[in-house]
Amino acid sequence: MVRVSVLGGSGYIGGELTRLLLGHPQVEIAAVTSGRLAGQRIDTAHPNLRSLTDLRFAAPDELGDPDVLMLASPHTKTMAAMPALLKQAKQVIDLSGDFRLRDAKVFARYYKVEHQAPDLLGTFVPGLPELHRDELRTADRISVPGCMATAGILGLAPLAGLLDGPVYADARTGSSGSGATAGQPNLHAERSGAMRVFAPTSHRHEAEIAQATGLTVYMSATGVEAVRGVQMLCRAKTRPGVDEPAIRNAYRQAYHSEPFVRVVAYRRGAYRFPEPKILIGSNFCDVGFALASGTGHATIITALDNLMKGGAGNAVQCLNIRHGWPEGLGLEFAGLHPT
């Protein structure tokens, strides 16, 4: 059994991590921390865990001597503490944005603060198994990508050599991925009918997608009337001669043996393209595409559950790889239909 502590367990990602770890056959939870709720039962913040655990939130400095420390703290809150946290456990898996980018100047541009541990940038392996599986097998420092970044990277990475010019990406995400927490909506969003435009340009995940794919990316993000789920639409011009079979073949080559990426681009049916609502609770990312006939313009569509493949599920998949366990251990839930 591997002892795992969750730092920052009262938020949505912390709750999802706790849920997954409680059901993981190789994990013992050493502690789940919360500065605000220390001493209270975990199921007061996460009522879906009622009767599944008697654990109480520990104070942030009571980590319980873990083998693995999983960080679910808000962005910009872990970088100053990271040198000390690296001494608390042999392995650290960070789900915040603090160590996703390798360049301190790029970080400052997108997060609007200077990085407080720039010497540690580049020492974390990106927690995306589809691109970094071999590195993850021995990694002791892992940084899980953002939810919309994961969707964008998985949709674009196999096509990087087939696209010509910049990519224009728009992410549609539920409230749990747009800066909201339980009982506290995203107050920075601009409300427009049923949608909230909270990043019309230069969303921070834009930098992650560009870093991972080598493409020039212009990204916006819109909140929709849902709690969970991300759907990403990326539009780009293809290189001359690139047709539908070429794109489909690129995806098949990249993902034919991947346990959690599915290529979804059907000519008929109820769900012809990736749809986040049928992925809720699962660790899958569905990838699809459409070509505008005779124009050379492609639309790439990806969907995932932002708290699973876009967060906690991806982190557990990385944990499984690092410890040599089956990648799907603790991640077997297939999603719901109908929803």
C-alpha positions as a Markdown table, in Angstrom:
| # | Residue | x | y | z |
|---|---|---|---|---|
| 1 | Met | 0.0 | 0.0 | 0.0 |
| 2 | Val | 1.2 | 3.5 | -0.9 |
| 3 | Arg | 0.3 | 6.3 | 1.6 |
| 4 | Val | -1.0 | 9.4 | -0.1 |
| 5 | Ser | -1.9 | 12.8 | 1.3 |
| 6 | Val | -4.0 | 15.4 | -0.4 |
| 7 | Leu | -3.1 | 19.0 | 0.3 |
| 8 | Gly | -6.1 | 21.3 | -0.3 |
| 9 | Gly | -8.8 | 18.7 | 0.0 |
| 10 | Ser | -11.9 | 20.9 | 0.4 |
| 11 | Gly | -12.3 | 22.1 | -3.2 |
| 12 | Tyr | -13.8 | 20.3 | -6.2 |
| 13 | Ile | -10.5 | 18.7 | -7.3 |
| 14 | Gly | -9.5 | 17.8 | -3.7 |
| 15 | Gly | -12.9 | 16.1 | -3.3 |
| 16 | Glu | -12.5 | 14.2 | -6.5 |
| 17 | Leu | -9.0 | 13.0 | -5.6 |
| 18 | Thr | -10.3 | 11.8 | -2.2 |
| 19 | Arg | -13.2 | 9.9 | -3.9 |
| 20 | Leu | -10.8 | 8.2 | -6.3 |
| 21 | Leu | -8.2 | 7.4 | -3.7 |
| 22 | Leu | -10.8 | 5.9 | -1.3 |
| 23 | Gly | -11.7 | 3.4 | -3.9 |
| 24 | His | -8.1 | 2.6 | -5.0 |
| 25 | Pro | -7.0 | -0.9 | -4.0 |
| 26 | Gln | -3.3 | 0.1 | -3.7 |
| 27 | Val | -3.7 | 3.4 | -1.7 |
| 28 | Glu | -4.0 | 4.3 | 1.9 |
| 29 | Ile | -5.0 | 7.9 | 2.5 |
| 30 | Ala | -2.6 | 9.4 | 5.1 |
| 31 | Ala | -4.3 | 12.8 | 5.3 |
| 32 | Val | -6.6 | 15.2 | 3.5 |
| 33 | Thr | -5.9 | 18.8 | 4.6 |
| 34 | Ser | -7.9 | 22.0 | 4.7 |
| 35 | Gly | -6.9 | 25.2 | 6.5 |
| 36 | Arg | -10.5 | 26.3 | 6.6 |
| 37 | Leu | -12.2 | 23.0 | 7.6 |
| 38 | Ala | -9.5 | 21.4 | 9.8 |
| 39 | Gly | -11.1 | 19.0 | 12.3 |
| 40 | Gln | -14.4 | 18.7 | 10.4 |
| 41 | Arg | -15.6 | 15.5 | 8.7 |
| 42 | Ile | -14.6 | 15.3 | 5.0 |
| 43 | Asp | -18.2 | 14.5 | 4.0 |
| 44 | Thr | -19.3 | 18.0 | 5.3 |
| 45 | Ala | -17.6 | 19.4 | 2.2 |
| 46 | His | -18.1 | 16.4 | -0.1 |
| 47 | Pro | -21.5 | 14.9 | 0.8 |
| 48 | Asn | -21.1 | 12.2 | -1.9 |
| 49 | Leu | -18.6 | 10.6 | 0.4 |
| 50 | Arg | -21.1 | 10.0 | 3.2 |
| 51 | Ser | -20.8 | 6.5 | 4.8 |
| 52 | Leu | -17.6 | 5.9 | 2.7 |
| 53 | Thr | -15.2 | 7.4 | 5.1 |
| 54 | Asp | -14.9 | 8.7 | 8.6 |
| 55 | Leu | -11.8 | 10.8 | 7.8 |
| 56 | Arg | -11.6 | 14.4 | 9.0 |
| 57 | Phe | -9.7 | 17.2 | 7.4 |
| 58 | Ala | -6.3 | 17.7 | 8.9 |
| 59 | Ala | -4.5 | 21.0 | 9.2 |
| 60 | Pro | -2.2 | 21.8 | 6.3 |
| 61 | Asp | 0.9 | 21.0 | 8.3 |
| 62 | Glu | -0.4 | 17.6 | 9.4 |
| 63 | Leu | 0.4 | 15.6 | 6.2 |
| 64 | Gly | 0.7 | 12.2 | 7.9 |
| 65 | Asp | 4.1 | 11.1 | 6.6 |
| 66 | Pro | 3.0 | 10.2 | 3.1 |
| 67 | Asp | 4.8 | 8.4 | 0.3 |
| 68 | Val | 3.0 | 10.6 | -2.3 |
| 69 | Leu | 1.8 | 14.2 | -1.8 |
| 70 | Met | -1.0 | 15.3 | -4.2 |
| 71 | Leu | -1.4 | 19.1 | -4.3 |
| 72 | Ala | -4.9 | 20.5 | -5.0 |
| 73 | Ser | -4.2 | 24.0 | -3.9 |
| 74 | Pro | -5.3 | 27.2 | -5.8 |
| 75 | His | -3.0 | 28.5 | -8.6 |
| 76 | Thr | 0.0 | 30.6 | -7.4 |
| 77 | Lys | -0.3 | 29.2 | -3.8 |
| 78 | Thr | 2.1 | 26.2 | -4.0 |
| 79 | Met | 5.2 | 27.7 | -5.7 |
| 80 | Ala | 6.6 | 29.4 | -2.6 |
| 81 | Ala | 5.9 | 26.4 | -0.5 |
| 82 | Met | 7.2 | 23.8 | -3.0 |
| 83 | Pro | 10.8 | 23.6 | -1.8 |
| 84 | Ala | 9.6 | 22.6 | 1.7 |
| 85 | Leu | 6.9 | 20.3 | 0.3 |
| 86 | Leu | 9.4 | 18.4 | -1.8 |
| 87 | Lys | 11.0 | 17.3 | 1.5 |
| 88 | Gln | 7.6 | 16.0 | 2.9 |
| 89 | Ala | 7.3 | 13.1 | 0.4 |
| 90 | Lys | 9.4 | 11.3 | -2.1 |
| 91 | Gln | 6.8 | 11.9 | -4.8 |
| 92 | Val | 4.8 | 15.1 | -5.5 |
| 93 | Ile | 1.9 | 15.4 | -7.9 |
| 94 | Asp | 0.8 | 19.0 | -8.3 |
| 95 | Leu | -2.6 | 19.8 | -9.8 |
| 96 | Ser | -2.2 | 23.5 | -9.6 |
| 97 | Gly | -0.8 | 25.6 | -12.5 |
| 98 | Asp | 2.4 | 26.6 | -10.7 |
| 99 | Phe | 4.8 | 24.2 | -12.4 |
| 100 | Arg | 3.1 | 23.5 | -15.8 |
| 101 | Leu | 5.1 | 26.1 | -17.7 |
| 102 | Arg | 8.8 | 25.9 | -18.2 |
| 103 | Asp | 9.5 | 29.6 | -18.8 |
| 104 | Ala | 9.2 | 32.0 | -15.8 |
| 105 | Lys | 8.5 | 34.9 | -18.2 |
| 106 | Val | 5.7 | 33.1 | -19.8 |
| 107 | Phe | 4.3 | 32.2 | -16.4 |
| 108 | Ala | 4.4 | 35.8 | -15.3 |
| 109 | Arg | 2.6 | 36.9 | -18.5 |
| 110 | Tyr | -0.3 | 34.4 | -18.0 |
| 111 | Tyr | -0.6 | 34.3 | -14.2 |
| 112 | Lys | 0.2 | 38.0 | -13.6 |
| 113 | Val | 2.7 | 37.3 | -10.8 |
| 114 | Glu | 6.4 | 36.5 | -10.7 |
| 115 | His | 7.2 | 32.9 | -10.1 |
| 116 | Gln | 8.7 | 32.4 | -6.7 |
| 117 | Ala | 10.6 | 29.2 | -7.4 |
| 118 | Pro | 11.8 | 29.6 | -11.0 |
| 119 | Asp | 14.7 | 27.2 | -10.4 |
| 120 | Leu | 12.1 | 24.4 | -10.1 |
| 121 | Leu | 10.4 | 25.1 | -13.4 |
| 122 | Gly | 11.3 | 22.4 | -15.8 |
| 123 | Thr | 12.0 | 19.8 | -13.1 |
| 124 | Phe | 8.4 | 18.6 | -13.2 |
| 125 | Val | 7.3 | 16.0 | -15.7 |
| 126 | Pro | 4.0 | 16.9 | -17.4 |
| 127 | Gly | 1.3 | 14.6 | -16.1 |
| 128 | Leu | -0.1 | 13.7 | -19.5 |
| 129 | Pro | 0.4 | 9.9 | -20.0 |
| 130 | Glu | -0.3 | 10.0 | -23.7 |
| 131 | Leu | 2.7 | 12.2 | -24.4 |
| 132 | His | 5.0 | 11.5 | -21.4 |
| 133 | Arg | 4.4 | 7.9 | -20.3 |
| 134 | Asp | 8.0 | 6.8 | -20.3 |
| 135 | Glu | 9.1 | 9.8 | -18.2 |
| 136 | Leu | 6.3 | 9.3 | -15.8 |
| 137 | Arg | 7.5 | 5.8 | -15.0 |
| 138 | Thr | 10.3 | 7.2 | -12.9 |
| 139 | Ala | 9.1 | 10.7 | -12.2 |
| 140 | Asp | 9.1 | 12.0 | -8.6 |
| 141 | Arg | 7.8 | 15.4 | -9.6 |
| 142 | Ile | 4.7 | 15.5 | -11.7 |
| 143 | Ser | 2.6 | 18.6 | -12.8 |
| 144 | Val | -0.9 | 17.7 | -14.1 |
| 145 | Pro | -2.0 | 19.9 | -17.0 |
| 146 | Gly | -5.1 | 22.1 | -16.8 |
| 147 | Cys | -8.4 | 20.7 | -17.9 |
| 148 | Met | -8.8 | 22.8 | -21.0 |
| 149 | Ala | -5.1 | 22.4 | -21.8 |
| 150 | Thr | -5.5 | 18.6 | -21.6 |
| 151 | Ala | -8.4 | 18.7 | -24.1 |
| 152 | Gly | -6.5 | 21.0 | -26.4 |
| 153 | Ile | -3.3 | 19.1 | -26.3 |
| 154 | Leu | -4.9 | 15.7 | -26.9 |
| 155 | Gly | -6.8 | 17.1 | -29.8 |
| 156 | Leu | -3.9 | 18.9 | -31.5 |
| 157 | Ala | -0.7 | 17.0 | -30.7 |
| 158 | Pro | -1.2 | 14.2 | -33.3 |
| 159 | Leu | -2.0 | 16.8 | -36.0 |
| 160 | Ala | 0.8 | 19.3 | -35.4 |
| 161 | Gly | 2.6 | 18.4 | -38.6 |
| 162 | Leu | -0.7 | 18.5 | -40.6 |
| 163 | Leu | -1.8 | 22.0 | -39.7 |
| 164 | Asp | -0.7 | 25.3 | -41.4 |
| 165 | Gly | -0.8 | 28.5 | -39.4 |
| 166 | Pro | -2.3 | 29.4 | -36.0 |
| 167 | Val | -4.9 | 27.5 | -34.1 |
| 168 | Tyr | -8.0 | 29.3 | -32.8 |
| 169 | Ala | -9.4 | 27.5 | -29.8 |
| 170 | Asp | -12.5 | 28.0 | -27.8 |
| 171 | Ala | -13.2 | 26.0 | -24.6 |
| 172 | Arg | -16.7 | 25.6 | -23.2 |
| 173 | Thr | -16.6 | 24.6 | -19.5 |
| 174 | Gly | -18.9 | 24.0 | -16.6 |
| 175 | Ser | -18.8 | 26.0 | -13.4 |
| 176 | Ser | -16.4 | 23.6 | -11.7 |
| 177 | Gly | -13.8 | 24.3 | -14.4 |
| 178 | Ser | -14.3 | 28.1 | -14.7 |
| 179 | Gly | -13.1 | 29.3 | -11.3 |
| 180 | Ala | -16.1 | 28.5 | -9.2 |
| 181 | Thr | -16.2 | 26.5 | -5.9 |
| 182 | Ala | -19.1 | 25.0 | -4.0 |
| 183 | Gly | -21.6 | 27.7 | -3.1 |
| 184 | Gln | -19.3 | 30.4 | -4.7 |
| 185 | Pro | -19.8 | 31.1 | -8.4 |
| 186 | Asn | -17.2 | 32.6 | -10.6 |
| 187 | Leu | -17.6 | 36.3 | -9.8 |
| 188 | His | -15.2 | 37.4 | -12.5 |
| 189 | Ala | -17.3 | 36.0 | -15.3 |
| 190 | Glu | -19.1 | 38.2 | -17.7 |
| 191 | Arg | -22.7 | 36.9 | -17.9 |
| 192 | Ser | -24.3 | 36.8 | -21.3 |
| 193 | Gly | -27.6 | 34.9 | -21.3 |
| 194 | Ala | -26.8 | 31.3 | -20.4 |
| 195 | Met | -23.1 | 31.7 | -21.1 |
| 196 | Arg | -20.2 | 33.4 | -19.2 |
| 197 | Val | -17.3 | 34.7 | -21.2 |
| 198 | Phe | -14.5 | 34.6 | -18.6 |
| 199 | Ala | -11.5 | 34.7 | -20.9 |
| 200 | Pro | -12.2 | 36.3 | -24.3 |
| 201 | Thr | -8.5 | 36.2 | -25.2 |
| 202 | Ser | -5.2 | 34.7 | -23.8 |
| 203 | His | -6.5 | 32.1 | -21.4 |
| 204 | Arg | -3.6 | 30.7 | -19.4 |
| 205 | His | -4.2 | 27.2 | -20.8 |
| 206 | Glu | -3.2 | 28.7 | -24.2 |
| 207 | Ala | 0.4 | 28.7 | -23.1 |
| 208 | Glu | 0.3 | 25.1 | -22.0 |
| 209 | Ile | -1.2 | 23.9 | -25.4 |
| 210 | Ala | 1.4 | 25.9 | -27.3 |
| 211 | Gln | 4.3 | 24.6 | -25.1 |
| 212 | Ala | 3.2 | 21.0 | -25.6 |
| 213 | Thr | 2.4 | 21.1 | -29.3 |
| 214 | Gly | 4.7 | 23.7 | -30.8 |
| 215 | Leu | 1.7 | 25.4 | -32.4 |
| 216 | Thr | 0.7 | 29.1 | -32.2 |
| 217 | Val | -2.5 | 29.1 | -30.3 |
| 218 | Tyr | -5.1 | 31.8 | -29.6 |
| 219 | Met | -7.5 | 30.6 | -27.0 |
| 220 | Ser | -10.8 | 31.9 | -25.4 |
| 221 | Ala | -12.9 | 30.2 | -22.7 |
| 222 | Thr | -16.6 | 30.4 | -22.1 |
| 223 | Gly | -18.5 | 29.1 | -19.1 |
| 224 | Val | -21.8 | 27.2 | -19.9 |
| 225 | Glu | -24.7 | 26.2 | -17.8 |
| 226 | Ala | -23.3 | 22.9 | -16.5 |
| 227 | Val | -21.3 | 21.9 | -13.5 |
| 228 | Arg | -18.8 | 19.4 | -15.0 |
| 229 | Gly | -17.4 | 19.0 | -18.5 |
| 230 | Val | -15.2 | 20.6 | -21.1 |
| 231 | Gln | -15.7 | 20.8 | -24.8 |
| 232 | Met | -12.9 | 22.3 | -26.8 |
| 233 | Leu | -13.2 | 23.5 | -30.4 |
| 234 | Cys | -10.0 | 24.2 | -32.3 |
| 235 | Arg | -10.1 | 25.6 | -35.8 |
| 236 | Ala | -7.1 | 25.6 | -38.1 |
| 237 | Lys | -6.1 | 25.5 | -41.8 |
| 238 | Thr | -4.6 | 22.2 | -42.9 |
| 239 | Arg | -1.5 | 21.8 | -45.1 |
| 240 | Pro | -2.1 | 21.2 | -48.8 |
| 241 | Gly | -3.1 | 17.6 | -49.5 |
| 242 | Val | -4.3 | 16.8 | -46.0 |
| 243 | Asp | -7.7 | 15.1 | -46.2 |
| 244 | Glu | -10.0 | 13.3 | -43.8 |
| 245 | Pro | -8.2 | 9.9 | -44.0 |
| 246 | Ala | -4.9 | 11.6 | -43.2 |
| 247 | Ile | -6.3 | 13.2 | -40.0 |
| 248 | Arg | -8.1 | 10.0 | -39.0 |
| 249 | Asn | -4.9 | 8.0 | -39.5 |
| 250 | Ala | -2.9 | 10.5 | -37.4 |
| 251 | Tyr | -5.3 | 10.0 | -34.5 |
| 252 | Arg | -5.3 | 6.2 | -34.9 |
| 253 | Gln | -1.5 | 6.0 | -34.9 |
| 254 | Ala | -1.3 | 8.2 | -31.8 |
| 255 | Tyr | -4.1 | 6.7 | -29.8 |
| 256 | His | -4.8 | 3.1 | -30.9 |
| 257 | Ser | -3.4 | 1.7 | -27.7 |
| 258 | Glu | -4.4 | 4.5 | -25.3 |
| 259 | Pro | -6.8 | 3.3 | -22.6 |
| 260 | Phe | -8.4 | 6.7 | -22.1 |
| 261 | Val | -8.5 | 8.4 | -25.5 |
| 262 | Arg | -11.2 | 7.6 | -28.0 |
| 263 | Val | -11.6 | 8.9 | -31.5 |
| 264 | Val | -15.2 | 9.9 | -32.1 |
| 265 | Ala | -16.1 | 11.2 | -35.5 |
| 266 | Tyr | -19.2 | 9.4 | -36.9 |
| 267 | Arg | -21.3 | 10.2 | -40.0 |
| 268 | Arg | -24.6 | 9.5 | -38.1 |
| 269 | Gly | -26.0 | 8.9 | -34.7 |
| 270 | Ala | -26.9 | 10.8 | -31.6 |
| 271 | Tyr | -23.4 | 11.6 | -30.5 |
| 272 | Arg | -21.4 | 12.0 | -33.8 |
| 273 | Phe | -18.8 | 14.2 | -32.1 |
| 274 | Pro | -17.3 | 14.4 | -28.6 |
| 275 | Glu | -19.9 | 15.3 | -26.0 |
| 276 | Pro | -18.9 | 16.1 | -22.4 |
| 277 | Lys | -22.1 | 15.1 | -20.7 |
| 278 | Ile | -21.7 | 11.4 | -21.5 |
| 279 | Leu | -18.2 | 11.5 | -20.0 |
| 280 | Ile | -19.1 | 12.8 | -16.6 |
| 281 | Gly | -17.3 | 10.8 | -13.9 |
| 282 | Ser | -15.1 | 9.0 | -16.4 |
| 283 | Asn | -11.4 | 9.4 | -17.2 |
| 284 | Phe | -12.0 | 9.4 | -21.0 |
| 285 | Cys | -11.1 | 12.1 | -23.4 |
| 286 | Asp | -13.0 | 11.8 | -26.7 |
| 287 | Val | -11.4 | 13.4 | -29.8 |
| 288 | Gly | -13.2 | 14.1 | -33.1 |
| 289 | Phe | -12.9 | 16.4 | -36.1 |
| 290 | Ala | -14.6 | 17.7 | -39.2 |
| 291 | Leu | -13.3 | 19.1 | -42.5 |
| 292 | Ala | -15.0 | 21.9 | -44.4 |
| 293 | Ser | -15.2 | 20.5 | -47.9 |
| 294 | Gly | -12.8 | 22.1 | -50.4 |
| 295 | Thr | -11.6 | 24.8 | -48.0 |
| 296 | Gly | -8.7 | 23.1 | -46.1 |
| 297 | His | -10.2 | 24.2 | -42.8 |
| 298 | Ala | -10.4 | 21.7 | -39.9 |
| 299 | Thr | -12.4 | 21.8 | -36.7 |
| 300 | Ile | -11.0 | 19.6 | -34.0 |
| 301 | Ile | -13.5 | 18.8 | -31.2 |
| 302 | Thr | -12.5 | 17.2 | -27.8 |
| 303 | Ala | -14.4 | 16.6 | -24.7 |
| 304 | Leu | -13.7 | 15.4 | -21.2 |
| 305 | Asp | -14.8 | 15.7 | -17.5 |
| 306 | Asn | -12.7 | 18.6 | -16.2 |
| 307 | Leu | -12.5 | 17.0 | -12.7 |
| 308 | Met | -11.4 | 13.6 | -14.1 |
| 309 | Lys | -9.3 | 13.4 | -17.2 |
| 310 | Gly | -8.9 | 17.1 | -16.8 |
| 311 | Gly | -7.7 | 16.8 | -13.2 |
| 312 | Ala | -8.0 | 14.2 | -10.5 |
| 313 | Gly | -8.4 | 11.2 | -12.8 |
| 314 | Asn | -5.3 | 12.2 | -14.8 |
| 315 | Ala | -3.4 | 12.5 | -11.6 |
| 316 | Val | -4.4 | 9.0 | -10.5 |
| 317 | Gln | -3.5 | 7.6 | -13.9 |
| 318 | Cys | 0.0 | 9.2 | -13.5 |
| 319 | Leu | 0.2 | 7.7 | -10.0 |
| 320 | Asn | -0.6 | 4.3 | -11.4 |
| 321 | Ile | 2.1 | 4.6 | -14.1 |
| 322 | Arg | 4.7 | 5.8 | -11.6 |
| 323 | His | 4.1 | 2.7 | -9.4 |
| 324 | Gly | 3.8 | 0.2 | -12.1 |
| 325 | Trp | 0.1 | -0.6 | -11.6 |
| 326 | Pro | -2.4 | -1.0 | -14.4 |
| 327 | Glu | -3.3 | 2.4 | -15.7 |
| 328 | Gly | -7.0 | 2.0 | -15.2 |
| 329 | Leu | -6.8 | 1.0 | -11.5 |
| 330 | Gly | -9.4 | 3.0 | -9.6 |
| 331 | Leu | -10.6 | 4.7 | -12.9 |
| 332 | Glu | -12.9 | 2.0 | -14.2 |
| 333 | Phe | -16.1 | 4.1 | -14.2 |
| 334 | Ala | -17.5 | 4.4 | -17.8 |
| 335 | Gly | -19.6 | 7.5 | -17.5 |
| 336 | Leu | -23.4 | 7.8 | -17.6 |
| 337 | His | -26.0 | 7.5 | -20.3 |
| 338 | Pro | -28.6 | 8.9 | -20.6 |
| 339 | Thr | -27.8 | 12.1 | -18.7 |
